Amino acid sequence: MAGFIIISFASFAQKPWIRNQENYDENLLHFGFSLGINSTGFRIQHTPDFKLLDSIYIVESRPQSGLNLGIISNLRLGPYFDLRFVPALSFASRVLDYTFHDSTAVLPVISKKVESTFIELPLLLKYKSERYHNYRFYVLGGGKYSIDLVSQAKVKEDDKQLVKLINNDYGYEIGVGMDIYFELFKFSPEIKLYNGLNNLLVKEESAFSSPIDKMFSRTVLVTFNFE
């Protein structure tokens, strides 16, 4: 919603007959920075015998909001294609909600918060439309590798109250956005979806780990790029 408000404001703020930065996209390389808001959760696959467990009732992932800070490096491949490398620092948080039950009743939900600080290394291919006045739409996609700096995989083995994760992840990222050309810089709001392909769960014999077979990252990211 914030991105659409900014785009609407920009459309009124600029004079459409003035073409800003006419030759900006002819540069072989250009750089910038990005600020983003993420909503991060998990895709959970339960164990095959999940329904046979006598104590667990439901395991659900509840996404939480976080922040992203990135540095943009853009390589021009042609009139319509760019290659982008945007290393970023991402602060993410997720909540796992466990609903237990006994033989008589369903017990209150127990929530486990999982916090992470990622170094993210995405390599993306960007396809751009024709420029119309000071606007250009684009789609992008590619792969991303992430390192979790505060992984819980190495916490004490006898701590059964934590859901432990490995410290590296990889997956694919797709998104859409709009380039808006101002007199001194280019502003690009975009929205992306990331799906992790690496199982992050460290398997343990505990009430919080046993019901889960695999756990993958899923992130929706709204980014504001300045180049």
C-alpha positions as CSV (number, residue, x, y, z in Angstrom):
1,M,0.0,0.0,0.0
2,A,2.8,2.4,0.9
3,G,4.4,1.8,-2.5
4,F,1.2,2.7,-4.4
5,I,0.8,5.9,-2.4
6,I,4.4,6.9,-3.2
7,I,3.9,6.1,-6.9
8,S,0.6,8.2,-7.0
9,F,2.4,11.1,-5.3
10,A,5.3,10.8,-7.7
11,S,3.0,10.9,-10.7
12,F,1.6,14.3,-9.6
13,A,4.9,15.7,-8.5
14,Q,6.6,15.2,-11.9
15,K,5.9,17.0,-15.1
16,P,5.3,14.2,-17.6
17,W,6.7,16.2,-20.6
18,I,10.2,16.5,-18.9
19,R,12.2,13.3,-19.5
20,N,14.6,13.0,-16.6
21,Q,18.0,11.3,-16.9
22,E,17.5,10.6,-20.6
23,N,20.6,8.4,-20.9
24,Y,20.6,6.8,-17.4
25,D,19.9,3.3,-18.7
26,E,22.8,3.4,-21.2
27,N,25.3,3.1,-18.4
28,L,27.0,-0.2,-18.2
29,L,27.2,-0.2,-14.4
30,H,25.3,1.7,-11.8
31,F,24.9,1.4,-8.0
32,G,22.5,2.3,-5.2
33,F,21.0,1.2,-2.0
34,S,17.7,-0.4,-0.9
35,L,15.5,-0.3,2.2
36,G,12.9,-3.0,2.7
37,I,10.2,-4.4,5.0
38,N,9.9,-8.1,5.1
39,S,7.2,-10.5,6.3
40,T,8.9,-13.9,7.0
41,G,7.5,-17.2,7.9
42,F,7.9,-20.9,7.4
43,R,6.4,-23.5,5.0
44,I,5.9,-26.6,7.3
45,Q,5.7,-30.2,6.3
46,H,4.5,-32.4,9.1
47,T,5.9,-35.9,9.8
48,P,4.0,-38.7,8.1
49,D,2.7,-39.9,11.5
50,F,1.7,-36.4,12.7
51,K,-2.0,-37.4,13.1
52,L,-1.0,-40.3,15.3
53,L,0.9,-38.2,17.8
54,D,-1.0,-38.3,21.1
55,S,0.0,-34.8,22.4
56,I,0.3,-32.4,19.5
57,Y,-2.8,-31.0,17.8
58,I,-1.7,-28.2,15.4
59,V,1.6,-26.6,14.4
60,E,1.4,-23.3,12.5
61,S,3.8,-20.6,11.3
62,R,2.9,-17.0,12.0
63,P,4.9,-14.5,9.9
64,Q,6.5,-11.5,11.5
65,S,7.8,-8.2,10.2
66,G,11.4,-7.3,9.8
67,L,13.8,-4.9,8.0
68,N,16.2,-5.2,5.1
69,L,19.2,-3.0,4.2
70,G,21.0,-3.6,0.9
71,I,23.5,-2.3,-1.6
72,I,22.6,-2.5,-5.3
73,S,25.0,-3.3,-8.1
74,N,23.4,-3.3,-11.6
75,L,25.0,-4.6,-14.8
76,R,23.4,-3.6,-18.1
77,L,23.0,-6.7,-20.4
78,G,21.0,-5.0,-23.1
79,P,18.1,-2.6,-23.8
80,Y,15.7,-4.8,-21.8
81,F,17.8,-6.9,-19.5
82,D,19.9,-6.2,-16.4
83,L,21.8,-8.4,-14.0
84,R,21.5,-7.3,-10.4
85,F,23.5,-8.3,-7.3
86,V,22.0,-6.9,-4.1
87,P,23.8,-8.1,-1.0
88,A,21.7,-7.3,2.1
89,L,21.4,-7.5,5.8
90,S,18.0,-8.8,6.8
91,F,16.5,-8.9,10.3
92,A,13.7,-11.5,10.4
93,S,11.5,-13.0,13.0
94,R,9.0,-15.9,12.9
95,V,6.6,-17.5,15.4
96,L,5.7,-21.2,15.6
97,D,2.3,-21.8,17.3
98,Y,1.9,-25.2,18.9
99,T,-1.5,-26.4,20.1
100,F,-1.3,-29.4,22.4
101,H,-4.0,-31.6,23.9
102,D,-4.4,-34.3,26.4
103,S,-7.1,-37.0,26.7
104,T,-9.7,-34.5,28.1
105,A,-9.2,-31.1,26.4
106,V,-7.2,-28.9,24.1
107,L,-4.5,-27.0,26.0
108,P,-3.5,-23.3,25.4
109,V,-1.3,-22.5,22.4
110,I,2.4,-22.4,23.1
111,S,4.4,-20.0,20.8
112,K,8.0,-20.3,20.0
113,K,9.7,-17.2,18.5
114,V,12.6,-17.8,16.0
115,E,14.8,-14.7,15.3
116,S,17.4,-14.5,12.6
117,T,19.9,-12.0,11.2
118,F,20.7,-12.9,7.6
119,I,23.4,-11.9,5.2
120,E,21.6,-12.3,1.9
121,L,23.3,-12.8,-1.5
122,P,20.7,-12.6,-4.3
123,L,21.6,-12.7,-8.0
124,L,18.6,-11.5,-10.1
125,L,17.8,-11.1,-13.8
126,K,15.7,-8.0,-14.5
127,Y,13.5,-7.6,-17.6
128,K,12.4,-4.0,-18.3
129,S,9.5,-2.7,-20.4
130,E,9.8,0.2,-22.8
131,R,10.2,3.5,-20.9
132,Y,7.1,5.7,-20.9
133,H,8.0,9.3,-20.0
134,N,9.6,8.9,-16.6
135,Y,8.3,5.4,-15.8
136,R,9.3,1.9,-16.6
137,F,7.8,-1.4,-15.3
138,Y,9.9,-4.5,-14.8
139,V,9.9,-8.1,-13.5
140,L,12.8,-9.9,-12.0
141,G,13.8,-13.3,-10.7
142,G,16.8,-15.4,-9.7
143,G,18.4,-17.3,-6.9
144,K,19.4,-16.3,-3.4
145,Y,21.8,-17.7,-0.8
146,S,21.5,-16.7,2.8
147,I,23.6,-17.1,6.0
148,D,22.0,-16.9,9.4
149,L,24.3,-15.1,11.8
150,V,22.3,-16.1,14.9
151,S,21.5,-19.6,14.0
152,Q,20.3,-21.7,16.9
153,A,21.8,-24.9,15.5
154,K,24.7,-24.7,17.9
155,V,22.8,-24.0,21.1
156,K,23.1,-26.6,23.9
157,E,22.0,-30.0,22.9
158,D,20.0,-30.5,26.0
159,D,17.9,-27.4,25.5
160,K,14.6,-28.9,24.2
161,Q,12.6,-25.7,24.4
162,L,14.0,-24.3,21.2
163,V,13.4,-25.0,17.6
164,K,16.8,-25.2,16.1
165,L,17.7,-24.2,12.5
166,I,20.8,-24.7,10.3
167,N,22.6,-21.5,9.4
168,N,22.4,-21.5,5.6
169,D,19.5,-21.3,3.1
170,Y,19.0,-21.1,-0.6
171,G,16.0,-20.7,-2.9
172,Y,14.5,-18.6,-5.6
173,E,13.1,-15.1,-5.7
174,I,10.6,-13.4,-8.1
175,G,9.1,-10.0,-8.1
176,V,7.7,-6.9,-9.9
177,G,8.5,-3.2,-9.7
178,M,8.5,0.2,-11.3
179,D,11.4,2.5,-12.1
180,I,10.5,6.2,-11.6
181,Y,13.1,8.7,-13.0
182,F,13.6,11.8,-11.0
183,E,15.9,14.7,-11.9
184,L,18.8,13.5,-9.7
185,F,18.1,9.8,-9.0
186,K,15.9,6.8,-9.9
187,F,13.4,5.4,-7.4
188,S,12.1,1.9,-7.7
189,P,9.4,0.4,-5.4
190,E,9.2,-3.4,-5.8
191,I,7.6,-6.4,-4.2
192,K,9.3,-9.8,-4.2
193,L,8.5,-13.4,-3.0
194,Y,11.2,-15.7,-1.8
195,N,10.7,-19.4,-1.4
196,G,13.5,-21.4,0.3
197,L,14.5,-24.8,-1.0
198,N,16.7,-26.0,1.9
199,N,15.2,-27.8,4.9
200,L,16.2,-25.6,7.8
201,L,15.1,-27.8,10.7
202,V,17.6,-29.5,13.0
203,K,15.8,-32.7,13.9
204,E,15.6,-33.6,17.6
205,E,13.5,-35.8,19.8
206,S,11.5,-33.1,21.4
207,A,7.8,-32.0,21.6
208,F,8.6,-29.0,19.4
209,S,10.7,-30.6,16.8
210,S,9.3,-34.2,16.4
211,P,6.0,-33.2,14.8
212,I,7.8,-31.4,11.9
213,D,9.5,-33.2,9.1
214,K,10.7,-30.3,7.0
215,M,10.6,-26.5,7.4
216,F,11.3,-24.0,4.6
217,S,11.6,-20.2,4.5
218,R,9.0,-18.0,2.9
219,T,9.3,-14.2,2.7
220,V,7.4,-11.4,1.1
221,L,9.6,-8.3,0.8
222,V,8.6,-4.8,-0.1
223,T,11.7,-2.8,-1.2
224,F,12.4,0.8,-2.0
225,N,15.4,1.2,-4.2
226,F,17.4,4.4,-4.8
227,E,19.9,4.4,-7.6
